[in-house]
Amino acid sequence: MPTKINLFIAYAPEDEALKEQLEKHLAVLKRQQFIEIWHNRRIEVGADWSQKISSYLDTAQIILLLISPDFLASDYLYQTELKAALKKHYGREATVLPILLRPCLWQIPELEMLTPLPLNQKAVTDSTWKDTDEAFQQIAEEIKKEAMQYLPLQNTKPAQQANQEIQPAPTNNKKMLMAGLAILLLLAVLFLVILNPFSATTTSNNNNKEPNQTRQEANTAPTAKTKTKLTLDISAAAPITLAPGDFQYEREYSEVKGNVQDIGGGSNLITLTVGFNYKGILNDLLEHHNFRLIAPELKGEVAPSNFFNELVDSKEYKEHEVKFELSNTIRKFSVVIEGKDNKKWDFSMQ
């Protein structure tokens, strides 16, 4: 029997009916012991609401976000469940799947790096579906694929092959086996006898070598190759200031330092320490999606490998690490700030 996958559903109360319909489509997976579903309706009366939700979020391997206007309008869902889910996702502790229930402006920075379901990005209630069951069927199939990636590989040997009886070997076969072992033992003894004079001659020749010859051979012995440690050139990373016209307030990014580390598997880990200062508003968020890495060898952009979401006050200066995983064949790259191609830092590694 496969191990159960813990599946957490985050949704707005206004979407209760659609959530129940989704659960019906997942009932087969639940009955087959593939998944265990949890949502806030399962909290017992009198239990600590926030503690229970936090506990089940921590143990979930798959987290479903049922996206709708009510979900996005909920401060609690946005500030608590959405952020906790994304932290697990970018920390590679769980997979977050946004489910588009009803039409809404779901293309927000927090969801832009995720793959929403259905795959055609049409909401479940969109009129292009024959009915909602058609949409939920596709969603359930994708959830099953994701769950299967967490399950251990099952033994696929046919039952009939496993049940075959092993017949005892005939007595004559045992005698032949013993004779074969005796011959192998005799050959091994002969091999050692023949090899021994050769080993003695080799030892004698080595002892008779002139000291100079011995030193010369030692000097010509191959030496082990050492990995070249790369350093990150940050000299072109001058402070970047965004004017009030860029989202209506002024802020400054300053790259403080950076380093590169070989993490194996043909990859390097680039770590930048970025200074951050808002000048025109009371406070705002410093978030991982404000940074993207680009390089000529890459087809698209690379998002930071570490998740962060920190409140920054306009009166204080903050520093934060931004990390990127990059192929060790790439020596030059740029980091784009807030998606603006003319606001970027250029780096090289030597």
C-alpha positions as CSV (number, residue, x, y, z in Angstrom):
1,M,0.0,0.0,0.0
2,P,1.5,3.4,-0.9
3,T,2.3,6.0,1.6
4,K,-0.3,8.7,2.0
5,I,0.4,12.2,0.7
6,N,-0.8,15.1,3.0
7,L,-2.9,17.5,0.9
8,F,-3.9,20.9,2.3
9,I,-6.7,23.0,0.8
10,A,-6.7,26.8,1.4
11,Y,-9.9,28.5,0.3
12,A,-12.4,31.3,1.0
13,P,-15.7,30.3,2.8
14,E,-17.6,31.7,-0.2
15,D,-16.1,28.9,-2.3
16,E,-17.3,26.1,-0.1
17,A,-19.5,24.5,-2.7
18,L,-16.8,24.4,-5.4
19,K,-14.3,23.1,-2.8
20,E,-16.7,20.2,-2.0
21,Q,-17.0,19.4,-5.7
22,L,-13.2,19.3,-6.0
23,E,-13.1,16.9,-3.1
24,K,-15.6,14.5,-4.8
25,H,-13.2,14.3,-7.8
26,L,-10.3,13.5,-5.4
27,A,-12.3,10.9,-3.5
28,V,-10.9,8.1,-5.7
29,L,-7.3,9.0,-4.8
30,K,-8.3,9.3,-1.1
31,R,-10.1,5.8,-1.2
32,Q,-6.9,4.3,-2.8
33,Q,-4.9,5.7,0.1
34,F,-2.9,8.0,-2.1
35,I,-3.8,11.2,-0.4
36,E,-5.1,12.5,2.9
37,I,-7.1,15.8,2.5
38,W,-7.2,18.5,5.2
39,H,-8.9,21.9,5.3
40,N,-10.2,24.3,8.0
41,R,-13.6,22.6,8.1
42,R,-11.9,19.6,9.8
43,I,-10.8,21.7,12.9
44,E,-12.5,20.4,16.0
45,V,-14.7,22.6,18.1
46,G,-12.7,24.5,20.7
47,A,-9.3,23.8,19.1
48,D,-6.7,26.5,18.5
49,W,-7.6,27.6,15.0
50,S,-4.3,29.2,14.0
51,Q,-2.2,26.5,15.6
52,K,-4.1,23.7,13.8
53,I,-3.7,25.4,10.4
54,S,0.0,26.0,11.0
55,S,0.5,22.4,12.0
56,Y,-1.2,20.9,9.0
57,L,0.5,23.3,6.6
58,D,3.9,22.2,8.1
59,T,3.2,18.5,7.3
60,A,1.6,19.0,3.8
61,Q,3.4,17.8,0.7
62,I,0.9,19.4,-1.7
63,I,-1.0,22.6,-1.0
64,L,-3.9,23.7,-3.1
65,L,-4.8,27.4,-3.3
66,L,-8.4,27.8,-4.5
67,I,-8.1,31.2,-6.2
68,S,-11.1,33.4,-6.5
69,P,-12.0,37.1,-5.9
70,D,-12.9,36.2,-2.3
71,F,-9.6,34.4,-1.7
72,L,-7.5,37.3,-3.0
73,A,-9.6,39.8,-1.0
74,S,-9.1,38.0,2.3
75,D,-6.3,39.5,4.4
76,Y,-6.0,36.4,6.5
77,L,-5.6,34.0,3.5
78,Y,-3.1,36.4,1.9
79,Q,-1.0,37.2,4.9
80,T,-1.1,33.8,6.6
81,E,-1.9,30.8,4.5
82,L,-0.6,32.0,1.1
83,K,2.7,33.3,2.5
84,A,3.3,30.1,4.6
85,A,2.5,28.0,1.5
86,L,4.9,29.9,-0.7
87,K,7.7,29.7,1.9
88,K,7.4,25.8,1.9
89,H,7.2,25.8,-1.9
90,Y,10.4,27.9,-2.5
91,G,12.1,26.0,0.3
92,R,11.3,22.8,-1.7
93,E,9.4,21.4,1.2
94,A,6.0,21.2,-0.6
95,T,4.4,21.8,-4.0
96,V,1.9,24.7,-4.2
97,L,-0.8,24.4,-6.9
98,P,-3.1,27.4,-7.5
99,I,-6.6,26.3,-8.6
100,L,-8.5,28.9,-10.6
101,L,-12.0,28.6,-9.4
102,R,-13.6,31.8,-10.5
103,P,-12.4,34.6,-12.9
104,C,-10.2,37.2,-11.1
105,L,-7.0,39.2,-11.4
106,W,-4.9,36.2,-10.2
107,Q,-1.7,37.3,-12.0
108,I,0.0,38.7,-8.9
109,P,3.7,38.6,-8.2
110,E,3.2,35.9,-5.5
111,L,1.7,33.5,-8.0
112,E,3.7,34.4,-11.2
113,M,6.3,31.6,-10.7
114,L,3.7,28.9,-10.1
115,T,1.7,26.7,-12.6
116,P,-2.0,27.3,-12.1
117,L,-4.7,24.6,-12.8
118,P,-6.5,24.0,-15.1
119,L,-3.5,24.0,-17.5
120,N,-5.4,26.3,-20.0
121,Q,-5.7,28.9,-17.2
122,K,-9.4,29.0,-17.7
123,A,-11.3,29.3,-14.4
124,V,-13.5,26.3,-13.4
125,T,-16.6,28.4,-13.8
126,D,-15.6,29.8,-17.2
127,S,-18.3,29.2,-19.8
128,T,-15.8,27.5,-22.2
129,W,-16.0,24.3,-20.1
130,K,-18.8,21.9,-20.9
131,D,-19.5,21.9,-17.2
132,T,-17.5,22.2,-14.0
133,D,-16.9,18.5,-13.8
134,E,-14.8,18.7,-17.0
135,A,-12.5,21.3,-15.4
136,F,-12.3,19.4,-12.1
137,Q,-11.4,16.2,-13.9
138,Q,-8.4,17.8,-15.5
139,I,-7.4,19.3,-12.2
140,A,-7.7,16.0,-10.4
141,E,-5.5,14.2,-13.0
142,E,-2.8,16.8,-12.6
143,I,-3.0,16.5,-8.8
144,K,-2.6,12.8,-9.1
145,K,0.5,13.2,-11.3
146,E,2.0,15.5,-8.6
147,A,1.1,13.1,-5.8
148,M,2.7,10.1,-7.6
149,Q,6.1,12.0,-7.6
150,Y,6.1,11.8,-3.8
151,L,5.2,8.1,-3.6
152,P,7.9,5.5,-3.3
153,L,8.4,3.3,-6.4
154,Q,6.3,0.1,-6.2
155,N,7.6,-3.4,-7.0
156,T,6.4,-4.0,-10.5
157,K,7.5,-7.7,-10.7
158,P,4.5,-9.8,-12.0
159,A,2.8,-11.9,-9.4
160,Q,3.1,-15.1,-11.3
161,Q,6.9,-14.7,-11.6
162,A,7.2,-14.0,-7.8
163,N,5.2,-17.2,-7.1
164,Q,7.3,-19.5,-9.2
165,E,8.5,-22.5,-7.2
166,I,12.3,-23.0,-7.1
167,Q,13.1,-26.6,-7.9
168,P,15.8,-28.3,-5.9
169,A,19.0,-29.0,-7.8
170,P,19.7,-32.6,-8.7
171,T,22.4,-34.4,-6.7
172,N,24.7,-34.7,-9.8
173,N,24.7,-30.9,-10.1
174,K,26.0,-30.6,-6.5
175,K,28.9,-32.9,-7.4
176,M,29.7,-30.9,-10.5
177,L,29.7,-27.7,-8.5
178,M,32.1,-29.1,-5.9
179,A,34.5,-30.2,-8.7
180,G,34.4,-26.8,-10.3
181,L,35.2,-25.1,-7.0
182,A,38.2,-27.4,-6.5
183,I,39.6,-26.6,-10.0
184,L,39.2,-22.8,-9.4
185,L,41.1,-23.2,-6.1
186,L,43.9,-25.1,-7.8
187,L,44.2,-22.4,-10.5
188,A,44.4,-19.7,-7.9
189,V,47.3,-21.4,-6.1
190,L,49.2,-21.8,-9.4
191,F,48.7,-18.1,-10.3
192,L,50.2,-17.1,-6.9
193,V,53.2,-19.4,-7.4
194,I,53.9,-17.9,-10.9
195,L,53.4,-14.3,-9.7
196,N,55.7,-14.6,-6.7
197,P,59.0,-14.6,-8.6
198,F,57.9,-11.7,-10.7
199,S,57.1,-9.7,-7.6
200,A,60.4,-10.5,-6.0
201,T,62.3,-9.4,-9.2
202,T,60.4,-6.1,-9.3
203,T,61.2,-5.4,-5.7
204,S,64.9,-6.2,-6.3
205,N,65.0,-3.8,-9.3
206,N,63.4,-1.1,-7.3
207,N,65.9,-1.5,-4.5
208,N,68.8,-1.3,-7.0
209,K,67.8,2.0,-8.5
210,E,70.1,5.0,-8.1
211,P,68.8,7.6,-5.7
212,N,68.8,10.2,-8.5
213,Q,66.7,8.0,-10.7
214,T,64.2,7.5,-7.9
215,R,63.9,11.2,-7.2
216,Q,63.4,11.8,-11.0
217,E,60.5,9.3,-11.1
218,A,58.9,10.9,-8.1
219,N,59.1,14.3,-9.7
220,T,57.4,13.1,-12.8
221,A,54.5,11.5,-10.9
222,P,51.1,13.0,-11.9
223,T,49.7,15.4,-9.4
224,A,46.0,15.6,-8.4
225,K,44.0,18.4,-10.1
226,T,42.5,21.0,-7.8
227,K,39.3,22.9,-8.4
228,T,39.7,26.5,-9.4
229,K,37.9,28.7,-6.8
230,L,35.9,31.3,-8.6
231,T,35.5,34.9,-7.4
232,L,32.6,37.2,-8.2
233,D,33.4,40.6,-9.7
234,I,30.9,43.1,-8.3
235,S,32.7,46.2,-9.5
236,A,29.9,47.0,-12.0
237,A,27.2,46.8,-9.4
238,A,26.6,50.4,-8.6
239,P,23.6,51.5,-6.5
240,I,20.3,51.6,-8.5
241,T,17.6,54.2,-7.7
242,L,14.1,53.8,-9.0
243,A,12.2,57.1,-9.5
244,P,8.8,58.0,-8.1
245,G,7.4,57.2,-11.5
246,D,8.3,53.5,-11.0
247,F,5.3,52.4,-8.9
248,Q,4.9,55.9,-7.4
249,Y,7.6,56.0,-4.8
250,E,11.4,56.2,-4.7
251,R,13.6,53.3,-3.5
252,E,17.2,52.4,-3.8
253,Y,19.0,49.1,-4.2
254,S,22.7,48.8,-3.4
255,E,24.7,45.6,-3.9
256,V,27.0,45.3,-1.0
257,K,29.0,42.1,-1.6
258,G,28.7,38.7,-3.3
259,N,30.3,35.3,-3.5
260,V,30.1,32.1,-5.6
261,Q,30.2,28.5,-4.2
262,D,30.4,25.2,-6.0
263,I,27.5,23.1,-4.8
264,G,28.1,20.1,-7.0
265,G,26.1,18.7,-9.9
266,G,27.6,21.2,-12.3
267,S,26.0,24.1,-10.4
268,N,27.2,27.2,-8.6
269,L,25.4,29.1,-5.8
270,I,25.5,32.8,-6.3
271,T,24.9,34.8,-3.1
272,L,24.4,38.6,-3.2
273,T,24.0,40.8,-0.2
274,V,21.6,43.6,-1.3
275,G,21.1,46.8,0.6
276,F,17.6,48.2,0.4
277,N,16.1,51.6,1.3
278,Y,12.6,53.1,0.7
279,K,12.5,56.9,0.7
280,G,9.0,58.0,-0.3
281,I,6.6,55.8,1.7
282,L,6.0,54.6,5.2
283,N,6.8,50.9,4.5
284,D,6.7,48.2,1.9
285,L,7.8,44.7,1.2
286,L,11.2,43.5,0.1
287,E,10.4,40.3,-1.8
288,H,12.3,37.6,-3.7
289,H,10.5,38.2,-6.9
290,N,11.9,41.8,-7.2
291,F,15.1,40.1,-8.5
292,R,15.7,38.0,-11.7
293,L,18.9,36.6,-13.2
294,I,19.5,36.6,-16.9
295,A,22.4,35.4,-19.1
296,P,23.0,35.0,-22.8
297,E,23.2,31.2,-22.4
298,L,19.8,31.1,-20.7
299,K,16.4,30.9,-22.5
300,G,14.5,32.7,-19.8
301,E,14.9,34.3,-16.4
302,V,16.1,32.6,-13.2
303,A,14.3,33.3,-10.0
304,P,16.0,33.4,-6.6
305,S,16.4,30.0,-4.9
306,N,15.6,31.5,-1.5
307,F,12.2,32.8,-0.5
308,F,11.9,36.0,1.5
309,N,9.2,38.6,2.2
310,E,10.2,41.3,4.6
311,L,8.6,44.6,5.7
312,V,10.9,47.5,5.2
313,D,10.3,50.9,6.8
314,S,11.3,54.0,4.9
315,K,13.4,55.2,7.9
316,E,15.7,52.2,8.0
317,Y,18.3,50.6,5.8
318,K,18.0,46.8,5.4
319,E,20.3,44.2,3.9
320,H,19.1,40.8,2.6
321,E,20.8,37.8,0.9
322,V,19.5,36.9,-2.6
323,K,20.6,33.5,-3.9
324,F,20.6,32.0,-7.4
325,E,21.6,28.5,-8.6
326,L,23.5,28.7,-11.9
327,S,25.3,26.3,-14.2
328,N,29.1,26.4,-13.6
329,T,29.7,27.0,-17.3
330,I,28.2,30.5,-17.1
331,R,30.8,33.2,-16.3
332,K,28.8,36.4,-17.0
333,F,25.3,37.2,-16.0
334,S,23.0,40.1,-14.9
335,V,20.5,40.7,-12.2
336,V,17.4,42.7,-13.2
337,I,15.7,44.8,-10.6
338,E,11.9,44.7,-10.5
339,G,11.6,43.6,-14.1
340,K,13.1,46.8,-15.6
341,D,15.7,45.9,-18.2
342,N,17.5,49.2,-17.8
343,K,17.9,48.7,-14.1
344,K,20.3,45.8,-13.6
345,W,23.7,44.8,-12.3
346,D,26.3,43.0,-14.5
347,F,28.5,40.4,-12.9
348,S,31.4,38.2,-14.0
349,M,33.3,35.3,-12.4
350,Q,37.0,34.6,-12.6
